[in-house]
Amino acid sequence: MTNEPSWDEIFAKRPTPPAGATASPAAGSPAEPGAASPVAPVAPSPVAPGQPGQPLTRREARARAEQEEQAARDAAAAQRPSTFASVTGGGAPPPKRRRRTGWIGLLIVLLVFGGGAYAAWSLFEPQIRALLGWQLPEDYEGSGTAKTVDVVIASGDTGVAISHTLAKAGVTMTPKAFYDLLVATEPAPTFQPGTYRLHARMSAAAALAALQDPASRVVTKVLITEGQTLPQLLQTLADKTGTPLADLQAASQDLAALGIPAGEPSAEGWLFPATYEFDPGTSAADMLGQMAQVMRRTLDKAGVAEADRHDVLTLASIIQKEGGSTADFYKVARVFQNRLDIGMRLQSDATVAYGAGSSRIATTAAQRADTANPYNTYARDGLPVGPISAPGADAIDAALHPAAGDWLYFVLVDGETGETVFSKTAAEHETAVKQWQAWIRDHPDFDNG
């Protein structure tokens, strides 16, 4: 069989020149057929792939075609105006935006094969929203639903803290909605610490308006009247706030926690009578602590030294119970101070009744003779062992600034008007007492308790 030429032999042969062309081989080149004189054959020299006049392999041909195609595209692109250059005035065009195809492909797979739309939404909600332009709202509209929510604003809370509190409670949609409103509001809003009753799903504007409205505050108002005794005061707190009476009684016995000096027989007289507002959940100790603090501030304002507070509160508590009217407080204070100055017993029915555990001021002869009662000012000299009621600011002021006079006695003579007669002598006082007894006979329904 005739031997076929190899690829190397084929590619080593030079092509035959066109008709009429003359060849001028270089020295050392193989002689062309038909040459005048033959030349000894020489081994073919290596030729670089793709050198002119040489055949290409199929791989080399494909590579060259791709290079030429890319060069043509680059040349065409160079002829087109650059959008980036036209906008910026020159420079290279911006990099092409990467197509978000990876996760979209995964999304399609999930939709078709892996559990459907719910799984896709759960895993890729932010990306889906961004792709479709479905941005989440940040704020509700309107004044909210019928559902109410109690929100606590603590002392020292910043706008950031309040924003998160509202969102967490379901009042506002996002912390950002409320905080952005605070930043944009002039003047900057202020907030009173406390508990506020708001509505669920309120707009940030509606929530801010509600927090500025005192009517939104959830508080329990308790009026402690002047002259109430400690047991009466604690019962009032229990009735109004729902705090167990036992808790209030226990808290009243911790004098140190209330800031009451050691050695006082009780918290009697050290809790200031006033109207208080208590937030839901306020403890018994905190309630009484607030009242004791107000009393200390009142004494400080009145200029009462700590060493004098026991005596001032004790005398003021008696004045509060015995005085008929505020105007009479200062005269009653003078009577008691005059008696103390001369060593005369106070002989106050109010102190005797307190020590006997009676809610009535009127006393019996047996009660007035009871020397075991430490509050019996008929049987004991000087002030009783402690206060007998919660004195108000007027009674405290009267104890500090009694009216000028030399009275030693006083007695109520008209239960309806509160008229009181002040006397210097025992004889004058007996006449006033008969006047009072006559009035009582004329008014049998009058409660002289």
C-alpha positions in Angstrom: 0.0 0.0 0.0 1.3 3.4 -0.9 2.5 5.3 2.2 0.4 8.5 2.8 2.3 11.6 3.8 2.2 12.6 7.5 0.7 15.9 8.8 4.2 17.1 9.4 5.2 16.4 5.9 2.2 18.1 4.5 2.6 21.3 6.6 6.4 21.3 5.8 5.8 21.7 2.0 5.6 25.3 0.7 2.8 26.1 -1.6 3.4 26.3 -5.4 3.8 29.9 -6.5 1.1 31.2 -8.8 1.6 30.9 -12.6 4.1 33.5 -13.8 5.5 34.3 -10.5 9.2 34.0 -10.0 10.8 32.8 -6.9 14.0 34.0 -5.5 14.8 31.5 -2.8 17.2 32.6 -0.2 20.5 30.9 0.2 20.2 27.5 1.7 16.5 27.1 0.8 15.4 23.9 -0.9 15.3 24.2 -4.6 12.0 24.6 -6.3 10.9 21.9 -8.8 12.2 22.8 -12.3 15.1 24.7 -11.0 18.1 24.9 -13.3 20.3 23.0 -10.9 19.2 20.8 -8.1 20.3 21.5 -4.5 20.9 18.9 -1.9 17.8 18.5 0.3 17.9 20.3 3.6 15.8 19.6 6.8 12.8 21.9 6.9 13.1 24.9 9.4 10.5 25.2 12.1 7.8 27.7 11.2 5.7 29.6 13.8 2.1 28.6 13.7 0.0 31.1 11.7 3.1 32.5 9.9 2.1 33.9 6.5 2.2 31.3 3.9 1.7 28.4 6.4 -1.5 26.3 7.0 -3.2 26.5 10.4 -4.5 23.7 12.6 -8.2 23.8 13.3 -7.6 24.9 16.9 -5.3 27.7 15.8 -7.9 28.7 13.1 -10.6 29.0 15.7 -8.4 31.0 18.1 -7.5 33.4 15.3 -11.2 33.8 14.3 -12.2 34.6 17.8 -9.4 37.2 18.1 -10.4 38.9 14.9 -14.1 38.9 15.9 -13.2 40.5 19.3 -11.0 43.1 17.6 -13.8 44.0 15.2 -16.2 44.4 18.2 -13.7 46.6 20.0 -13.2 48.8 16.9 -17.0 49.2 16.5 -17.4 50.1 20.1 -14.7 52.7 19.8 -16.6 54.4 17.0 -19.8 54.6 19.2 -20.2 57.6 21.6 -19.9 56.7 25.3 -23.0 57.4 27.4 -20.8 57.7 30.5 -18.5 60.2 28.7 -21.5 62.2 27.4 -22.8 62.7 31.0 -19.5 63.1 32.9 -17.5 64.8 30.2 -15.2 61.9 29.5 -13.7 58.9 31.1 -14.4 55.2 30.9 -18.0 53.9 31.0 -19.2 52.7 34.3 -19.0 49.0 35.0 -21.9 46.9 33.9 -24.4 46.2 36.7 -24.3 42.6 37.8 -27.5 40.8 37.1 -29.3 39.5 40.1 -29.8 36.1 38.5 -28.3 33.9 41.1 -31.0 34.2 43.8 -33.7 34.6 41.3 -32.8 31.3 39.8 -32.9 29.8 43.3 -36.3 31.4 43.8 -37.7 29.8 40.7 -36.4 26.4 41.9 -38.1 26.9 45.2 -41.3 27.9 43.6 -41.3 25.0 41.2 -39.8 22.2 43.3 -39.2 23.2 46.9 -42.4 24.3 48.7 -43.8 27.2 46.7 -44.4 30.8 47.3 -44.5 30.7 51.1 -41.0 29.2 51.4 -39.7 31.7 48.8 -41.3 34.7 50.7 -40.0 33.5 54.0 -36.4 33.2 52.8 -36.2 36.1 50.4 -38.8 38.6 51.4 -36.4 41.6 51.4 -35.0 40.7 47.9 -38.4 40.1 46.5 -39.7 43.4 47.8 -36.6 45.2 46.4 -37.0 43.5 43.0 -40.7 44.3 42.7 -40.6 47.7 44.4 -42.8 46.6 47.3 -41.3 48.6 50.1 -42.7 48.1 53.6 -44.5 51.1 55.1 -42.9 52.6 58.3 -46.0 54.1 59.9 -49.6 53.4 60.5 -52.4 55.7 59.7 -55.0 57.2 62.0 -55.6 57.0 65.7 -55.4 53.3 66.1 -57.7 50.4 66.8 -60.1 49.8 69.7 -57.4 47.8 71.5 -55.7 49.7 74.3 -52.1 49.3 75.4 -50.6 50.6 78.6 -47.1 52.0 78.0 -44.7 53.1 80.8 -42.4 56.1 80.2 -39.7 55.9 82.8 -37.9 58.9 84.2 -34.8 59.6 82.1 -36.1 57.8 79.0 -34.6 59.3 75.8 -36.5 59.7 72.5 -34.8 56.5 71.2 -35.9 54.5 74.2 -39.5 55.8 73.9 -39.6 55.1 70.2 -38.6 51.4 70.8 -41.0 51.1 73.7 -43.9 52.2 71.5 -43.0 49.9 68.6 -42.4 46.9 70.9 -45.8 47.5 72.5 -47.5 47.5 69.1 -48.6 51.2 69.4 -46.5 52.4 66.4 -45.3 50.4 63.4 -41.6 51.1 63.6 -39.2 53.0 66.0 -38.0 55.0 63.1 -41.4 56.5 62.4 -41.8 57.9 65.9 -38.2 59.0 66.3 -38.1 60.8 62.9 -41.2 62.7 64.0 -39.5 63.7 67.3 -36.5 65.0 65.5 -38.6 67.1 63.1 -40.8 68.5 65.8 -40.0 72.0 67.2 -39.8 72.7 70.0 -38.6 69.2 71.1 -41.4 67.4 72.9 -41.0 66.6 76.6 -42.5 63.6 78.4 -43.9 63.2 81.9 -42.8 59.9 83.4 -45.8 57.6 84.1 -48.1 55.0 82.6 -50.1 56.0 79.5 -53.1 54.3 78.0 -52.7 54.4 74.2 -54.2 52.4 71.3 -52.7 49.7 69.1 -51.6 50.6 65.6 -51.5 54.4 66.0 -49.7 56.7 63.6 -46.6 58.3 65.1 -48.3 61.6 65.1 -51.3 60.3 67.0 -49.1 58.5 69.5 -47.1 61.7 70.1 -50.3 63.7 70.7 -51.6 61.1 73.1 -48.4 61.2 75.1 -48.6 64.9 75.4 -52.2 64.7 76.7 -52.6 64.4 80.5 -55.8 62.6 80.0 -53.8 59.6 78.6 -52.1 59.2 81.9 -53.2 56.2 83.9 -53.1 57.2 87.6 -55.0 56.6 90.8 -55.7 59.8 92.6 -55.9 59.5 96.4 -56.9 62.3 98.7 -55.4 62.1 102.2 -57.2 64.7 104.3 -55.6 66.7 107.2 -56.3 65.2 110.6 -56.5 61.6 109.4 -54.9 59.1 111.7 -52.4 56.6 110.4 -55.0 53.7 110.4 -57.5 55.9 108.6 -54.8 57.0 106.1 -53.7 53.4 105.3 -57.3 52.3 104.8 -57.9 55.1 102.4 -54.9 54.0 100.4 -56.0 50.4 100.3 -59.5 51.4 99.2 -58.4 53.7 96.4 -55.5 51.8 95.0 -56.4 48.2 95.7 -53.2 47.7 97.5 -53.6 45.1 100.3 -54.0 46.8 103.7 -51.5 44.3 105.2 -48.8 45.5 102.7 -49.4 49.1 103.7 -49.3 48.3 107.4 -46.1 46.4 107.0 -44.5 49.2 105.0 -45.6 51.8 107.6 -43.6 49.9 110.3 -40.3 50.2 108.4 -39.5 53.7 109.7 -35.9 53.6 108.5 -37.0 53.0 104.9 -39.4 55.9 105.2 -36.8 58.2 106.5 -38.5 58.6 109.9 -36.1 59.1 112.8 -35.5 56.2 115.1 -37.3 56.3 118.4 -40.6 57.5 116.9 -43.5 55.4 118.2 -44.9 55.0 114.6 -45.2 56.7 111.3 -48.1 58.7 112.7 -47.8 62.4 111.8 -44.9 61.9 109.4 -47.0 61.3 106.2 -48.1 64.5 104.6 -51.8 64.8 103.8 -52.4 65.8 100.2 -53.8 64.5 96.9 -51.5 61.9 95.4 -51.3 60.3 92.0 -50.0 56.8 91.9 -49.1 54.9 88.8 -50.4 51.3 88.4 -48.3 48.9 90.3 -46.8 51.4 92.7 -45.8 49.4 95.8 -47.0 50.2 99.3 -43.5 51.2 100.3 -43.2 53.7 97.4 -46.6 55.2 98.2 -45.7 55.9 101.9 -42.2 56.9 100.9 -43.6 59.6 98.6 -45.8 60.9 101.5 -42.9 60.9 104.0 -40.8 62.7 101.5 -43.4 65.5 101.0 -43.6 65.9 104.8 -39.8 66.3 105.0 -39.9 68.9 102.2 -42.7 70.8 104.0 -40.7 70.9 107.2 -37.6 72.0 105.4 -39.5 74.8 103.7 -40.9 75.8 107.1 -37.4 76.0 108.5 -37.9 73.3 111.1 -34.6 71.8 112.3 -34.4 68.0 112.4 -34.0 68.1 116.2 -37.3 70.0 116.5 -39.4 68.0 114.2 -40.8 65.5 116.7 -42.2 68.3 118.9 -43.4 70.5 116.0 -45.3 67.6 114.4 -46.7 66.4 117.7 -48.1 69.9 118.6 -49.2 70.5 115.0 -51.1 67.2 115.0 -53.0 68.2 118.2 -53.8 71.6 116.7 -55.1 69.9 113.5 -57.5 67.8 115.6 -58.6 70.4 118.1 -58.8 73.5 115.9 -62.1 74.3 114.4 -61.0 76.4 111.5 -57.7 77.5 110.0 -58.1 80.9 111.5 -58.4 79.4 114.9 -55.3 77.2 114.5 -53.1 80.0 115.6 -55.1 80.8 118.7 -55.3 77.1 119.7 -51.5 76.9 119.2 -51.2 79.9 121.6 -53.3 78.2 124.2 -51.2 75.0 124.2 -47.9 76.9 124.1 -49.0 79.1 127.0 -49.8 75.9 129.0 -46.5 74.3 128.1 -44.7 77.5 129.1 -46.2 77.5 132.6 -46.1 73.7 133.1 -49.9 73.4 132.9 -51.2 70.1 131.4 -52.6 70.3 127.9 -55.8 68.4 128.8 -56.6 67.6 125.2 -59.5 65.2 124.6 -58.1 64.5 121.2 -54.9 63.0 122.6 -56.8 60.9 125.1 -59.1 59.5 122.5 -56.2 58.6 120.2 -54.3 56.7 122.9 -57.5 54.9 123.8 -58.0 53.8 120.2 -61.2 55.8 119.8 -62.2 57.5 116.6 -64.3 60.1 118.6 -62.8 63.1 120.2 -65.3 63.1 123.1 -63.9 61.1 126.0 -65.2 59.6 129.3 -64.0 60.3 132.8 -62.4 56.8 132.9 -60.4 57.4 129.8 -59.2 60.8 131.1 -58.1 59.1 134.3 -56.1 56.3 132.6 -52.5 57.0 133.5 -51.3 54.0 131.4 -52.3 55.8 128.2 -49.1 57.5 127.0 -51.2 60.0 125.0 -53.3 61.0 128.1 -52.5 64.7 128.5 -54.9 64.9 131.4 -52.7 62.5 133.4 -49.3 63.4 131.9 -47.3 66.6 131.7 -46.1 68.1 128.5 -46.7 66.8 125.0 -47.8 63.2 124.4 -45.3 60.6 123.2 -45.9 61.4 119.5 -48.2 62.9 116.9 -51.9 61.9 116.9 -52.8 62.7 113.2 -51.5 63.9 109.9 -51.0 67.7 110.2 -51.3 69.9 107.2 -49.1 72.9 106.3 -51.4 75.4 108.2 -51.3 73.4 111.4 -47.5 73.2 111.1 -47.3 76.9 110.5 -49.5 77.6 113.5 -47.3 75.5 115.8 -44.3 77.6 114.7 -46.1 80.9 114.8 -48.9 81.0 117.4 -51.1 84.0 117.7 -50.3 86.6 120.3 -52.5 86.3 123.4 -52.7 85.1 127.0 -55.5 82.5 126.6 -55.4 79.3 128.5 -58.7 77.8 127.5 -60.9 77.3 124.5 -64.2 75.6 123.8 -66.5 75.2 120.8 -69.8 77.0 121.3 -71.5 76.5 117.9 -71.2 73.2 116.0 -72.6 74.6 112.8 -70.5 77.7 112.4 -67.5 76.4 114.3 -67.4 79.4 116.6 -64.9 78.9 119.4 -64.5 80.9 122.6 -61.0 81.6 124.0 -60.7 82.4 127.7 -58.0 83.6 130.0 -59.4 82.3 133.3 -61.2 79.2 134.4 -64.3 81.2 135.3 -64.6 82.6 131.8 -64.1 79.2 130.4 -66.9 77.7 132.6 -69.3 80.3 131.2 -68.3 79.3 127.6 -68.7 75.6 128.4 -72.3 76.3 129.6 -72.9 78.1 126.3 -71.8 75.0 124.4 -73.9 72.7 126.5 -77.0 74.8 125.7 -76.3 74.6 122.0 -76.0 70.8 122.2 -79.4 70.6 123.9 -80.9 72.6 121.1 -79.3 70.4 118.5 -79.9 66.8 119.7 -79.0 65.4 116.3 -75.5 67.0 116.2 -72.7 64.5 116.3 -70.2 65.7 118.9 -67.8 62.9 118.1 
